[in-house]
């Protein structure tokens, strides 16, 4: 088994996801985080998707448009 060494931002986001144990959007993570910007969250989620550590649970909509729900 290959182990992944998370960056500080990846670890912070994964901690939020593990703590809540439900599918969360980037906006949900923003609300739960102390100081991460939405751009940082989205970029970090994209990287976590690329390395297949998280997956998309569905696609949702809000007034700004479509957003992935992780």
mmCIF file of the N, C-alpha and C atoms, coordinates in Angstrom:
data_MODEL
# 
_entry.id   MODEL 
# 
loop_
_atom_site.group_PDB 
_atom_site.id 
_atom_site.type_symbol 
_atom_site.label_atom_id 
_atom_site.label_alt_id 
_atom_site.label_comp_id 
_atom_site.label_asym_id 
_atom_site.label_entity_id 
_atom_site.label_seq_id 
_atom_site.pdbx_PDB_ins_code 
_atom_site.Cartn_x 
_atom_site.Cartn_y 
_atom_site.Cartn_z 
_atom_site.occupancy 
_atom_site.B_iso_or_equiv 
_atom_site.pdbx_formal_charge 
_atom_site.auth_seq_id 
_atom_site.auth_comp_id 
_atom_site.auth_asym_id 
_atom_site.auth_atom_id 
_atom_site.pdbx_PDB_model_num 
ATOM 1   N N  . UNK A 1 1  ? 0.833   -1.170 0.000   1.00 0.00 ? 1  UNK A N  1 
ATOM 2   C CA . UNK A 1 1  ? 0.000   0.000  0.000   1.00 0.00 ? 1  UNK A CA 1 
ATOM 3   C C  . UNK A 1 1  ? 0.887   1.245  0.000   1.00 0.00 ? 1  UNK A C  1 
ATOM 4   N N  . UNK A 1 2  ? 0.541   2.199  -0.860  1.00 0.00 ? 2  UNK A N  1 
ATOM 5   C CA . UNK A 1 2  ? 1.296   3.441  -0.942  1.00 0.00 ? 2  UNK A CA 1 
ATOM 6   C C  . UNK A 1 2  ? 0.666   4.473  -0.006  1.00 0.00 ? 2  UNK A C  1 
ATOM 7   N N  . UNK A 1 3  ? 1.488   5.105  0.802   1.00 0.00 ? 3  UNK A N  1 
ATOM 8   C CA . UNK A 1 3  ? 1.010   6.132  1.716   1.00 0.00 ? 3  UNK A CA 1 
ATOM 9   C C  . UNK A 1 3  ? 1.154   7.507  1.082   1.00 0.00 ? 3  UNK A C  1 
ATOM 10  N N  . UNK A 1 4  ? 0.199   8.373  1.369   1.00 0.00 ? 4  UNK A N  1 
ATOM 11  C CA . UNK A 1 4  ? 0.197   9.721  0.820   1.00 0.00 ? 4  UNK A CA 1 
ATOM 12  C C  . UNK A 1 4  ? 0.618   10.704 1.898   1.00 0.00 ? 4  UNK A C  1 
ATOM 13  N N  . UNK A 1 5  ? 1.547   11.576 1.554   1.00 0.00 ? 5  UNK A N  1 
ATOM 14  C CA . UNK A 1 5  ? 1.969   12.649 2.452   1.00 0.00 ? 5  UNK A CA 1 
ATOM 15  C C  . UNK A 1 5  ? 1.209   13.903 2.038   1.00 0.00 ? 5  UNK A C  1 
ATOM 16  N N  . UNK A 1 6  ? 0.235   14.301 2.849   1.00 0.00 ? 6  UNK A N  1 
ATOM 17  C CA . UNK A 1 6  ? -0.557  15.485 2.533   1.00 0.00 ? 6  UNK A CA 1 
ATOM 18  C C  . UNK A 1 6  ? 0.224   16.764 2.801   1.00 0.00 ? 6  UNK A C  1 
ATOM 19  N N  . UNK A 1 7  ? -0.084  17.792 1.996   1.00 0.00 ? 7  UNK A N  1 
ATOM 20  C CA . UNK A 1 7  ? 0.417   19.127 2.295   1.00 0.00 ? 7  UNK A CA 1 
ATOM 21  C C  . UNK A 1 7  ? -0.401  19.671 3.469   1.00 0.00 ? 7  UNK A C  1 
ATOM 22  N N  . UNK A 1 8  ? 0.001   20.817 3.987   1.00 0.00 ? 8  UNK A N  1 
ATOM 23  C CA . UNK A 1 8  ? -0.723  21.431 5.106   1.00 0.00 ? 8  UNK A CA 1 
ATOM 24  C C  . UNK A 1 8  ? -2.180  21.712 4.724   1.00 0.00 ? 8  UNK A C  1 
ATOM 25  N N  . UNK A 1 9  ? -2.404  22.267 3.543   1.00 0.00 ? 9  UNK A N  1 
ATOM 26  C CA . UNK A 1 9  ? -3.763  22.590 3.083   1.00 0.00 ? 9  UNK A CA 1 
ATOM 27  C C  . UNK A 1 9  ? -4.576  21.319 2.853   1.00 0.00 ? 9  UNK A C  1 
ATOM 28  N N  . UNK A 1 10 ? -3.970  20.315 2.221   1.00 0.00 ? 10 UNK A N  1 
ATOM 29  C CA . UNK A 1 10 ? -4.668  19.048 2.004   1.00 0.00 ? 10 UNK A CA 1 
ATOM 30  C C  . UNK A 1 10 ? -5.064  18.430 3.336   1.00 0.00 ? 10 UNK A C  1 
ATOM 31  N N  . UNK A 1 11 ? -4.156  18.456 4.281   1.00 0.00 ? 11 UNK A N  1 
ATOM 32  C CA . UNK A 1 11 ? -4.435  17.885 5.595   1.00 0.00 ? 11 UNK A CA 1 
ATOM 33  C C  . UNK A 1 11 ? -5.573  18.636 6.286   1.00 0.00 ? 11 UNK A C  1 
ATOM 34  N N  . UNK A 1 12 ? -5.567  19.954 6.176   1.00 0.00 ? 12 UNK A N  1 
ATOM 35  C CA . UNK A 1 12 ? -6.625  20.753 6.798   1.00 0.00 ? 12 UNK A CA 1 
ATOM 36  C C  . UNK A 1 12 ? -7.993  20.417 6.196   1.00 0.00 ? 12 UNK A C  1 
ATOM 37  N N  . UNK A 1 13 ? -8.041  20.290 4.882   1.00 0.00 ? 13 UNK A N  1 
ATOM 38  C CA . UNK A 1 13 ? -9.302  19.944 4.217   1.00 0.00 ? 13 UNK A CA 1 
ATOM 39  C C  . UNK A 1 13 ? -9.726  18.517 4.551   1.00 0.00 ? 13 UNK A C  1 
ATOM 40  N N  . UNK A 1 14 ? -8.785  17.581 4.537   1.00 0.00 ? 14 UNK A N  1 
ATOM 41  C CA . UNK A 1 14 ? -9.130  16.198 4.878   1.00 0.00 ? 14 UNK A CA 1 
ATOM 42  C C  . UNK A 1 14 ? -9.616  16.095 6.318   1.00 0.00 ? 14 UNK A C  1 
ATOM 43  N N  . UNK A 1 15 ? -9.017  16.854 7.226   1.00 0.00 ? 15 UNK A N  1 
ATOM 44  C CA . UNK A 1 15 ? -9.489  16.869 8.617   1.00 0.00 ? 15 UNK A CA 1 
ATOM 45  C C  . UNK A 1 15 ? -10.944 17.313 8.697   1.00 0.00 ? 15 UNK A C  1 
ATOM 46  N N  . UNK A 1 16 ? -11.305 18.334 7.915   1.00 0.00 ? 16 UNK A N  1 
ATOM 47  C CA . UNK A 1 16 ? -12.688 18.812 7.890   1.00 0.00 ? 16 UNK A CA 1 
ATOM 48  C C  . UNK A 1 16 ? -13.606 17.719 7.344   1.00 0.00 ? 16 UNK A C  1 
ATOM 49  N N  . UNK A 1 17 ? -13.203 17.094 6.239   1.00 0.00 ? 17 UNK A N  1 
ATOM 50  C CA . UNK A 1 17 ? -14.028 16.034 5.645   1.00 0.00 ? 17 UNK A CA 1 
ATOM 51  C C  . UNK A 1 17 ? -14.186 14.854 6.604   1.00 0.00 ? 17 UNK A C  1 
ATOM 52  N N  . UNK A 1 18 ? -13.103 14.432 7.251   1.00 0.00 ? 18 UNK A N  1 
ATOM 53  C CA . UNK A 1 18 ? -13.179 13.316 8.198   1.00 0.00 ? 18 UNK A CA 1 
ATOM 54  C C  . UNK A 1 18 ? -14.045 13.669 9.405   1.00 0.00 ? 18 UNK A C  1 
ATOM 55  N N  . UNK A 1 19 ? -13.918 14.883 9.878   1.00 0.00 ? 19 UNK A N  1 
ATOM 56  C CA . UNK A 1 19 ? -14.682 15.319 11.050  1.00 0.00 ? 19 UNK A CA 1 
ATOM 57  C C  . UNK A 1 19 ? -16.180 15.308 10.777  1.00 0.00 ? 19 UNK A C  1 
ATOM 58  N N  . UNK A 1 20 ? -16.584 15.756 9.593   1.00 0.00 ? 20 UNK A N  1 
ATOM 59  C CA . UNK A 1 20 ? -18.006 15.858 9.277   1.00 0.00 ? 20 UNK A CA 1 
ATOM 60  C C  . UNK A 1 20 ? -18.592 14.559 8.737   1.00 0.00 ? 20 UNK A C  1 
ATOM 61  N N  . UNK A 1 21 ? -17.783 13.710 8.132   1.00 0.00 ? 21 UNK A N  1 
ATOM 62  C CA . UNK A 1 21 ? -18.187 12.379 7.673   1.00 0.00 ? 21 UNK A CA 1 
ATOM 63  C C  . UNK A 1 21 ? -19.457 12.384 6.809   1.00 0.00 ? 21 UNK A C  1 
ATOM 64  N N  . UNK A 1 22 ? -19.647 13.457 6.034   1.00 0.00 ? 22 UNK A N  1 
ATOM 65  C CA . UNK A 1 22 ? -20.742 13.548 5.064   1.00 0.00 ? 22 UNK A CA 1 
ATOM 66  C C  . UNK A 1 22 ? -20.189 14.204 3.806   1.00 0.00 ? 22 UNK A C  1 
ATOM 67  N N  . UNK A 1 23 ? -20.909 14.065 2.699   1.00 0.00 ? 23 UNK A N  1 
ATOM 68  C CA . UNK A 1 23 ? -20.500 14.747 1.474   1.00 0.00 ? 23 UNK A CA 1 
ATOM 69  C C  . UNK A 1 23 ? -20.576 16.246 1.704   1.00 0.00 ? 23 UNK A C  1 
ATOM 70  N N  . UNK A 1 24 ? -19.526 16.953 1.304   1.00 0.00 ? 24 UNK A N  1 
ATOM 71  C CA . UNK A 1 24 ? -19.468 18.408 1.502   1.00 0.00 ? 24 UNK A CA 1 
ATOM 72  C C  . UNK A 1 24 ? -19.059 19.090 0.206   1.00 0.00 ? 24 UNK A C  1 
ATOM 73  N N  . UNK A 1 25 ? -19.634 20.262 -0.040  1.00 0.00 ? 25 UNK A N  1 
ATOM 74  C CA . UNK A 1 25 ? -19.225 21.075 -1.186  1.00 0.00 ? 25 UNK A CA 1 
ATOM 75  C C  . UNK A 1 25 ? -18.036 21.934 -0.774  1.00 0.00 ? 25 UNK A C  1 
ATOM 76  N N  . UNK A 1 26 ? -17.423 22.564 -1.760  1.00 0.00 ? 26 UNK A N  1 
ATOM 77  C CA . UNK A 1 26 ? -16.318 23.483 -1.458  1.00 0.00 ? 26 UNK A CA 1 
ATOM 78  C C  . UNK A 1 26 ? -16.812 24.593 -0.537  1.00 0.00 ? 26 UNK A C  1 
ATOM 79  N N  . UNK A 1 27 ? -18.037 25.043 -0.741  1.00 0.00 ? 27 UNK A N  1 
ATOM 80  C CA . UNK A 1 27 ? -18.592 26.094 0.105   1.00 0.00 ? 27 UNK A CA 1 
ATOM 81  C C  . UNK A 1 27 ? -18.801 25.598 1.537   1.00 0.00 ? 27 UNK A C  1 
ATOM 82  N N  . UNK A 1 28 ? -19.254 24.359 1.702   1.00 0.00 ? 28 UNK A N  1 
ATOM 83  C CA . UNK A 1 28 ? -19.395 23.778 3.047   1.00 0.00 ? 28 UNK A CA 1 
ATOM 84  C C  . UNK A 1 28 ? -18.045 23.744 3.760   1.00 0.00 ? 28 UNK A C  1 
ATOM 85  N N  . UNK A 1 29 ? -17.009 23.381 3.019   1.00 0.00 ? 29 UNK A N  1 
ATOM 86  C CA . UNK A 1 29 ? -15.667 23.326 3.599   1.00 0.00 ? 29 UNK A CA 1 
ATOM 87  C C  . UNK A 1 29 ? -15.210 24.733 3.975   1.00 0.00 ? 29 UNK A C  1 
ATOM 88  N N  . UNK A 1 30 ? -15.530 25.717 3.123   1.00 0.00 ? 30 UNK A N  1 
ATOM 89  C CA . UNK A 1 30 ? -15.185 27.112 3.423   1.00 0.00 ? 30 UNK A CA 1 
ATOM 90  C C  . UNK A 1 30 ? -15.820 27.557 4.735   1.00 0.00 ? 30 UNK A C  1 
ATOM 91  N N  . UNK A 1 31 ? -17.068 27.226 4.933   1.00 0.00 ? 31 UNK A N  1 
ATOM 92  C CA . UNK A 1 31 ? -17.783 27.596 6.158   1.00 0.00 ? 31 UNK A CA 1 
ATOM 93  C C  . UNK A 1 31 ? -17.149 26.917 7.372   1.00 0.00 ? 31 UNK A C  1 
ATOM 94  N N  . UNK A 1 32 ? -16.721 25.665 7.196   1.00 0.00 ? 32 UNK A N  1 
ATOM 95  C CA . UNK A 1 32 ? -16.136 24.899 8.305   1.00 0.00 ? 32 UNK A CA 1 
ATOM 96  C C  . UNK A 1 32 ? -14.678 25.261 8.586   1.00 0.00 ? 32 UNK A C  1 
ATOM 97  N N  . UNK A 1 33 ? -14.007 25.891 7.611   1.00 0.00 ? 33 UNK A N  1 
ATOM 98  C CA . UNK A 1 33 ? -12.590 26.216 7.803   1.00 0.00 ? 33 UNK A CA 1 
ATOM 99  C C  . UNK A 1 33 ? -12.439 27.568 8.471   1.00 0.00 ? 33 UNK A C  1 
ATOM 100 N N  . UNK A 1 34 ? -11.281 27.760 9.049   1.00 0.00 ? 34 UNK A N  1 
ATOM 101 C CA . UNK A 1 34 ? -11.018 29.019 9.733   1.00 0.00 ? 34 UNK A CA 1 
ATOM 102 C C  . UNK A 1 34 ? -10.530 30.101 8.786   1.00 0.00 ? 34 UNK A C  1 
ATOM 103 N N  . UNK A 1 35 ? -9.627  29.728 7.872   1.00 0.00 ? 35 UNK A N  1 
ATOM 104 C CA . UNK A 1 35 ? -9.018  30.783 7.057   1.00 0.00 ? 35 UNK A CA 1 
ATOM 105 C C  . UNK A 1 35 ? -8.650  30.360 5.639   1.00 0.00 ? 35 UNK A C  1 
ATOM 106 N N  . UNK A 1 36 ? -9.231  29.301 5.122   1.00 0.00 ? 36 UNK A N  1 
ATOM 107 C CA . UNK A 1 36 ? -8.940  28.896 3.749   1.00 0.00 ? 36 UNK A CA 1 
ATOM 108 C C  . UNK A 1 36 ? -9.824  29.664 2.779   1.00 0.00 ? 36 UNK A C  1 
ATOM 109 N N  . UNK A 1 37 ? -9.239  30.136 1.687   1.00 0.00 ? 37 UNK A N  1 
ATOM 110 C CA . UNK A 1 37 ? -10.042 30.815 0.665   1.00 0.00 ? 37 UNK A CA 1 
ATOM 111 C C  . UNK A 1 37 ? -10.741 29.763 -0.192  1.00 0.00 ? 37 UNK A C  1 
ATOM 112 N N  . UNK A 1 38 ? -11.823 30.174 -0.831  1.00 0.00 ? 38 UNK A N  1 
ATOM 113 C CA . UNK A 1 38 ? -12.559 29.247 -1.689  1.00 0.00 ? 38 UNK A CA 1 
ATOM 114 C C  . UNK A 1 38 ? -11.682 28.780 -2.847  1.00 0.00 ? 38 UNK A C  1 
ATOM 115 N N  . UNK A 1 39 ? -10.809 29.656 -3.365  1.00 0.00 ? 39 UNK A N  1 
ATOM 116 C CA . UNK A 1 39 ? -9.906  29.260 -4.453  1.00 0.00 ? 39 UNK A CA 1 
ATOM 117 C C  . UNK A 1 39 ? -8.923  28.188 -3.992  1.00 0.00 ? 39 UNK A C  1 
ATOM 118 N N  . UNK A 1 40 ? -8.366  28.345 -2.815  1.00 0.00 ? 40 UNK A N  1 
ATOM 119 C CA . UNK A 1 40 ? -7.447  27.341 -2.264  1.00 0.00 ? 40 UNK A CA 1 
ATOM 120 C C  . UNK A 1 40 ? -8.174  26.023 -2.066  1.00 0.00 ? 40 UNK A C  1 
ATOM 121 N N  . UNK A 1 41 ? -9.376  26.078 -1.548  1.00 0.00 ? 41 UNK A N  1 
ATOM 122 C CA . UNK A 1 41 ? -10.169 24.865 -1.319  1.00 0.00 ? 41 UNK A CA 1 
ATOM 123 C C  . UNK A 1 41 ? -10.429 24.160 -2.640  1.00 0.00 ? 41 UNK A C  1 
ATOM 124 N N  . UNK A 1 42 ? -10.872 24.894 -3.649  1.00 0.00 ? 42 UNK A N  1 
ATOM 125 C CA . UNK A 1 42 ? -11.171 24.282 -4.944  1.00 0.00 ? 42 UNK A CA 1 
ATOM 126 C C  . UNK A 1 42 ? -9.934  23.669 -5.590  1.00 0.00 ? 42 UNK A C  1 
ATOM 127 N N  . UNK A 1 43 ? -8.815  24.364 -5.535  1.00 0.00 ? 43 UNK A N  1 
ATOM 128 C CA . UNK A 1 43 ? -7.570  23.825 -6.103  1.00 0.00 ? 43 UNK A CA 1 
ATOM 129 C C  . UNK A 1 43 ? -7.125  22.572 -5.367  1.00 0.00 ? 43 UNK A C  1 
ATOM 130 N N  . UNK A 1 44 ? -7.235  22.597 -4.051  1.00 0.00 ? 44 UNK A N  1 
ATOM 131 C CA . UNK A 1 44 ? -6.818  21.446 -3.245  1.00 0.00 ? 44 UNK A CA 1 
ATOM 132 C C  . UNK A 1 44 ? -7.745  20.265 -3.482  1.00 0.00 ? 44 UNK A C  1 
ATOM 133 N N  . UNK A 1 45 ? -9.043  20.513 -3.581  1.00 0.00 ? 45 UNK A N  1 
ATOM 134 C CA . UNK A 1 45 ? -9.992  19.433 -3.879  1.00 0.00 ? 45 UNK A CA 1 
ATOM 135 C C  . UNK A 1 45 ? -9.695  18.818 -5.241  1.00 0.00 ? 45 UNK A C  1 
ATOM 136 N N  . UNK A 1 46 ? -9.348  19.662 -6.217  1.00 0.00 ? 46 UNK A N  1 
ATOM 137 C CA . UNK A 1 46 ? -9.012  19.143 -7.548  1.00 0.00 ? 46 UNK A CA 1 
ATOM 138 C C  . UNK A 1 46 ? -7.802  18.212 -7.476  1.00 0.00 ? 46 UNK A C  1 
ATOM 139 N N  . UNK A 1 47 ? -6.790  18.597 -6.714  1.00 0.00 ? 47 UNK A N  1 
ATOM 140 C CA . UNK A 1 47 ? -5.608  17.740 -6.571  1.00 0.00 ? 47 UNK A CA 1 
ATOM 141 C C  . UNK A 1 47 ? -5.965  16.428 -5.884  1.00 0.00 ? 47 UNK A C  1 
ATOM 142 N N  . UNK A 1 48 ? -6.785  16.511 -4.826  1.00 0.00 ? 48 UNK A N  1 
ATOM 143 C CA . UNK A 1 48 ? -7.203  15.297 -4.116  1.00 0.00 ? 48 UNK A CA 1 
ATOM 144 C C  . UNK A 1 48 ? -8.036  14.387 -5.020  1.00 0.00 ? 48 UNK A C  1 
ATOM 145 N N  . UNK A 1 49 ? -8.817  14.981 -5.930  1.00 0.00 ? 49 UNK A N  1 
ATOM 146 C CA . UNK A 1 49 ? -9.564  14.189 -6.914  1.00 0.00 ? 49 UNK A CA 1 
ATOM 147 C C  . UNK A 1 49 ? -8.615  13.502 -7.886  1.00 0.00 ? 49 UNK A C  1 
ATOM 148 N N  . UNK A 1 50 ? -7.597  14.239 -8.352  1.00 0.00 ? 50 UNK A N  1 
ATOM 149 C CA . UNK A 1 50 ? -6.644  13.694 -9.318  1.00 0.00 ? 50 UNK A CA 1 
ATOM 150 C C  . UNK A 1 50 ? -5.885  12.494 -8.765  1.00 0.00 ? 50 UNK A C  1 
ATOM 151 N N  . UNK A 1 51 ? -5.547  12.541 -7.481  1.00 0.00 ? 51 UNK A N  1 
ATOM 152 C CA . UNK A 1 51 ? -4.821  11.405 -6.888  1.00 0.00 ? 51 UNK A CA 1 
ATOM 153 C C  . UNK A 1 51 ? -5.777  10.355 -6.340  1.00 0.00 ? 51 UNK A C  1 
ATOM 154 N N  . UNK A 1 52 ? -7.080  10.557 -6.634  1.00 0.00 ? 52 UNK A N  1 
ATOM 155 C CA . UNK A 1 52 ? -8.135  9.602  -6.285  1.00 0.00 ? 52 UNK A CA 1 
ATOM 156 C C  . UNK A 1 52 ? -8.268  9.350  -4.786  1.00 0.00 ? 52 UNK A C  1 
ATOM 157 N N  . UNK A 1 53 ? -8.015  10.388 -4.001  1.00 0.00 ? 53 UNK A N  1 
ATOM 158 C CA . UNK A 1 53 ? -8.171  10.249 -2.553  1.00 0.00 ? 53 UNK A CA 1 
ATOM 159 C C  . UNK A 1 53 ? -9.579  10.621 -2.109  1.00 0.00 ? 53 UNK A C  1 
ATOM 160 N N  . UNK A 1 54 ? -10.259 11.426 -2.927  1.00 0.00 ? 54 UNK A N  1 
ATOM 161 C CA . UNK A 1 54 ? -11.661 11.740 -2.698  1.00 0.00 ? 54 UNK A CA 1 
ATOM 162 C C  . UNK A 1 54 ? -12.401 11.492 -4.004  1.00 0.00 ? 54 UNK A C  1 
ATOM 163 N N  . UNK A 1 55 ? -13.738 11.486 -3.955  1.00 0.00 ? 55 UNK A N  1 
ATOM 164 C CA . UNK A 1 55 ? -14.521 11.332 -5.170  1.00 0.00 ? 55 UNK A CA 1 
ATOM 165 C C  . UNK A 1 55 ? -15.717 12.267 -5.115  1.00 0.00 ? 55 UNK A C  1 
ATOM 166 N N  . UNK A 1 56 ? -16.281 12.533 -6.284  1.00 0.00 ? 56 UNK A N  1 
ATOM 167 C CA . UNK A 1 56 ? -17.457 13.385 -6.387  1.00 0.00 ? 56 UNK A CA 1 
ATOM 168 C C  . UNK A 1 56 ? -18.675 12.537 -6.025  1.00 0.00 ? 56 UNK A C  1 
ATOM 169 N N  . UNK A 1 57 ? -19.446 13.024 -5.068  1.00 0.00 ? 57 UNK A N  1 
ATOM 170 C CA . UNK A 1 57 ? -20.653 12.321 -4.646  1.00 0.00 ? 57 UNK A CA 1 
ATOM 171 C C  . UNK A 1 57 ? -21.858 12.757 -5.471  1.00 0.00 ? 57 UNK A C  1 
ATOM 172 N N  . UNK A 1 58 ? -21.784 13.931 -6.079  1.00 0.00 ? 58 UNK A N  1 
ATOM 173 C CA . UNK A 1 58 ? -22.881 14.446 -6.891  1.00 0.00 ? 58 UNK A CA 1 
ATOM 174 C C  . UNK A 1 58 ? -22.582 15.871 -7.312  1.00 0.00 ? 58 UNK A C  1 
ATOM 175 N N  . UNK A 1 59 ? -23.478 16.433 -8.089  1.00 0.00 ? 59 UNK A N  1 
ATOM 176 C CA . UNK A 1 59 ? -23.335 17.814 -8.539  1.00 0.00 ? 59 UNK A CA 1 
ATOM 177 C C  . UNK A 1 59 ? -24.541 18.583 -8.023  1.00 0.00 ? 59 UNK A C  1 
ATOM 178 N N  . UNK A 1 60 ? -24.260 19.731 -7.401  1.00 0.00 ? 60 UNK A N  1 
ATOM 179 C CA . UNK A 1 60 ? -25.329 20.563 -6.874  1.00 0.00 ? 60 UNK A CA 1 
ATOM 180 C C  . UNK A 1 60 ? -25.308 21.931 -7.525  1.00 0.00 ? 60 UNK A C  1 
ATOM 181 N N  . UNK A 1 61 ? -26.340 22.711 -7.289  1.00 0.00 ? 61 UNK A N  1 
ATOM 182 C CA . UNK A 1 61 ? -26.405 24.061 -7.830  1.00 0.00 ? 61 UNK A CA 1 
ATOM 183 C C  . UNK A 1 61 ? -26.716 25.046 -6.725  1.00 0.00 ? 61 UNK A C  1 
ATOM 184 N N  . UNK A 1 62 ? -26.160 26.226 -6.878  1.00 0.00 ? 62 UNK A N  1 
ATOM 185 C CA . UNK A 1 62 ? -26.567 27.348 -6.039  1.00 0.00 ? 62 UNK A CA 1 
ATOM 186 C C  . UNK A 1 62 ? -26.623 28.568 -6.938  1.00 0.00 ? 62 UNK A C  1 
ATOM 187 N N  . UNK A 1 63 ? -26.822 29.739 -6.387  1.00 0.00 ? 63 UNK A N  1 
ATOM 188 C CA . UNK A 1 63 ? -27.006 30.930 -7.222  1.00 0.00 ? 63 UNK A CA 1 
ATOM 189 C C  . UNK A 1 63 ? -25.784 31.275 -8.066  1.00 0.00 ? 63 UNK A C  1 
ATOM 190 N N  . UNK A 1 64 ? -24.589 30.799 -7.672  1.00 0.00 ? 64 UNK A N  1 
ATOM 191 C CA . UNK A 1 64 ? -23.386 31.065 -8.458  1.00 0.00 ? 64 UNK A CA 1 
ATOM 192 C C  . UNK A 1 64 ? -23.174 30.057 -9.591  1.00 0.00 ? 64 UNK A C  1 
ATOM 193 N N  . UNK A 1 65 ? -23.820 28.902 -9.546  1.00 0.00 ? 65 UNK A N  1 
ATOM 194 C CA . UNK A 1 65 ? -23.656 27.901 -10.592 1.00 0.00 ? 65 UNK A CA 1 
ATOM 195 C C  . UNK A 1 65 ? -23.456 26.512 -10.031 1.00 0.00 ? 65 UNK A C  1 
ATOM 196 N N  . UNK A 1 66 ? -22.955 25.624 -10.857 1.00 0.00 ? 66 UNK A N  1 
ATOM 197 C CA . UNK A 1 66 ? -22.743 24.227 -10.454 1.00 0.00 ? 66 UNK A CA 1 
ATOM 198 C C  . UNK A 1 66 ? -21.499 24.098 -9.599  1.00 0.00 ? 66 UNK A C  1 
ATOM 199 N N  . UNK A 1 67 ? -21.571 23.252 -8.602  1.00 0.00 ? 67 UNK A N  1 
ATOM 200 C CA . UNK A 1 67 ? -20.427 23.001 -7.734  1.00 0.00 ? 67 UNK A CA 1 
ATOM 201 C C  . UNK A 1 67 ? -20.373 21.514 -7.426  1.00 0.00 ? 67 UNK A C  1 
ATOM 202 N N  . UNK A 1 68 ? -19.172 20.988 -7.370  1.00 0.00 ? 68 UNK A N  1 
ATOM 203 C CA . UNK A 1 68 ? -18.979 19.587 -7.016  1.00 0.00 ? 68 UNK A CA 1 
ATOM 204 C C  . UNK A 1 68 ? -19.272 19.401 -5.534  1.00 0.00 ? 68 UNK A C  1 
ATOM 205 N N  . UNK A 1 69 ? -19.878 18.293 -5.236  1.00 0.00 ? 69 UNK A N  1 
ATOM 206 C CA . UNK A 1 69 ? -20.093 17.921 -3.842  1.00 0.00 ? 69 UNK A CA 1 
ATOM 207 C C  . UNK A 1 69 ? -19.195 16.732 -3.577  1.00 0.00 ? 69 UNK A C  1 
ATOM 208 N N  . UNK A 1 70 ? -18.278 16.893 -2.640  1.00 0.00 ? 70 UNK A N  1 
ATOM 209 C CA . UNK A 1 70 ? -17.274 15.878 -2.364  1.00 0.00 ? 70 UNK A CA 1 
ATOM 210 C C  . UNK A 1 70 ? -17.727 15.007 -1.200  1.00 0.00 ? 70 UNK A C  1 
# 
